[in-house]
C-alpha cells in the first residue's frame, strides 16, 4: 500500500471512528487494521514501521511537528537505558519532485519506538489514544512471546487466555463481516469451530465433559496446551475469513470447521493430546488470576533484539 492509498483509507474511516460512530468492538478492529496496514518486515523477519507512515496515521500534517514528538520519544528511550539506534534507524526515502527526485529522509521504527512516540503524542487526538492501546498491548505481547519459556505453566495459561480474549474480538469482527450477524448466528459459528477441533463436540458437549455449568466459560477451564490449540484455531480462522473474503453464514461456518479440523489433525500427527481429553476442574484462570496476574496492558520494556536494517519487504 503506497502513501496515497493509505491516506485514502484513513480518510474514509476517519470520520466514523472519531465521531464515535463505531462500537468498542469495531474500534478495536479498526485500530488493528490501521497500524497493521503500515507494518513492514525486513529480510531478518523483524517488524518495523516508517515514521512518515506513522505520521499520517497519527494525523500530524507537518513532518517538523512530528519530528518533535520523535525527539521526545528518543529521550524517553535513553531514559529507560535503551540504545536509541536500536529502535530509531535513519534511512533514505526518495520521492519524485517534478522532473527530478529528492531524498526527504525517513526513520525505521521498532514497535517499542512506536509505543514511545504515541506515549508522547498529542493527547487531544483520539487516534493517539487508539495507538497507545495498540502498541502497549502488542509490545507487551511480544515481550511475553520472547520470555514464554521462562513462564510457569500457570503464567502460560493466563497469558494465552488473555491472548484468546483479544483474538476473539477480531474473530467476532471478521465473522460479522462475513455475514454472521446475530448472537445465535455467532453461537452456531463458534460451535462449528469447536466441532472441527474437538472431533464433533459442540460447546455444550465440551462443558459436559469438563463438568461445567452452562454459565461457566469453557476457556477459563483450559490448560495452556488446550488454550494454545484454540488460539491457533481463532487466529487462523479470522485470517482465512479476511484473506479469502468469505461471505455468507454457511461458508463462514464451513471455514471455521475446516480450520478447527486442520488444527486437530496437526495435533494428532504430532502425537499430542486431543483437546477433548483434557479435564477442566483445575484449570480455572479466574481462580488463578487472583494468585498470579499477567497484565498485558502494563507499560512494556524494550523488546530485543535490536532492529537490523537491510532490504525490506512489505508485510501482507
Buried (B, 14 or more C-beta within 10 A) or exposed (E): EEEEEBBEBBEEEBEEBBEEEBEEEBBBBBBBBBBEBBBBBBEEEBBBBBBBBBBBBBBBEEBEEBBEBBEBBBEBBEEEEBEBEBBBBEBEEEEEEEEEEEEEBBBBBBBBBBBBBBBBBEEEBBBBBBBBBBBBBBBBBBBBEEEEEEBEEBBBBBBBBBBBEBBBBBBBBBBBBBBBEEEEBBEBBBBBBBBBBBBEBBBEBBBEBBEBEEEBBBBBBBBBBBBBBBBBBBBBBBBBBBEEEBEEBEBBBBBBBBBBBBBBEEBEEEEEEBBBEBEBEEBBBEEBBEEEEBEBEEEBEBBEEBBBBEEBEEEE
